[in-house]
Amino acid sequence: MLIMENFQAVKNEKAYQLLNSGGLIIVCTVSSEGIYNMAPIAWHCPVDYDKTTRLLFVSDLQHKTYANIIDTKKFVIALPSANQVEMVKELGSCSGHKVNKIEHLHLSTFESPVLKIALPLDCIAYLECNLHSVVMQETVGIVLGDVINAFGQKDAYKGRLLSENLNAKTIHHLGSNNFITTADKLL
Ligand SMILES: Cc1cc2nc3c(=O)[nH]c(=O)nc-3n(C[C@H](O)[C@H](O)[C@H](O)COP(=O)(O)O)c2cc1C
């Protein structure tokens, strides 16, 4: 696939490096009927890297994202760049329970190589994950996934995120309508 030429592989046990800066993610899923969905998630974290990266994120139990993951046991994390903040806001303002967001927002997508889930174009990196487990809380599930395949844009990841470069700047959510991005490399 031509699009994949823009990426380099990220080792599964190093994929946590893509999340460690805390950049907001888009969780991409598919329903058991084959309808794709995407939702922004700010609350997430890597939890292990031996033998692969394990990560967690917090999802409201009402989200279509959550229902899709429970049904299919898989998802893909996309790491959007700062110039995709409007898409992030739009994806977070409607539910896949009510609309097909990809059609509704006219999003350009490509298919993830292993799990075959539609992904938004032009993100910094992508992590394909199998569901590991869910820790239930009252109204949310803490979803844990294991990375089975990860890849980053060649000019945005070289052994680490190149967060000081314009095309590798992640989005960080401060609550409400407040977003920031990464600044200079200190060390
Ligand atoms: C910037 C941003 C961050 C968000 N972070 C989270 C989060 O960490 N956990 C969560 O459950 N929902 C979060 N949301 C809300 C969901 O993305 C939103 O409700 C979305 O419409 C759910 O879509 P779905 O029903 O198709 O899964 C966030 C929304 C935005 C805009």
The ligand as a Gaussian input file, in Angstrom:
#p B3LYP/6-31G(d) Opt

LIG

0 1
 C      -10.531000      16.685000      23.479000
 C      -11.440000      15.553000      23.909000
 C      -10.985000      14.604000      24.815000
 C      -11.824000      13.554000      25.233000
 N      -11.345000      12.624000      26.117000
 C      -12.158000      11.599000      26.502000
 C      -11.672000      10.598000      27.403000
 O      -10.523000      10.612000      27.855000
 N      -12.523000       9.590000      27.745000
 C      -13.805000       9.532000      27.275000
 O      -14.532000       8.594000      27.635000
 N      -14.286000      10.459000      26.416000
 C      -13.501000      11.480000      26.008000
 N      -13.955000      12.430000      25.144000
 C      -15.340000      12.348000      24.683000
 C      -15.562000      11.452000      23.476000
 O      -14.536000      11.583000      22.506000
 C      -16.898000      11.850000      22.816000
 O      -17.942000      11.715000      23.747000
 C      -17.180000      11.072000      21.555000
 O      -18.273000      11.687000      20.904000
 C      -17.512000       9.612000      21.792000
 O      -17.779000       9.061000      20.539000
 P      -18.344000       7.587000      20.313000
 O      -19.682000       7.483000      21.034000
 O      -18.489000       7.499000      18.831000
 O      -17.354000       6.647000      20.876000
 C      -13.146000      13.474000      24.712000
 C      -13.593000      14.428000      23.791000
 C      -12.753000      15.456000      23.393000
 C      -13.246000      16.468000      22.391000

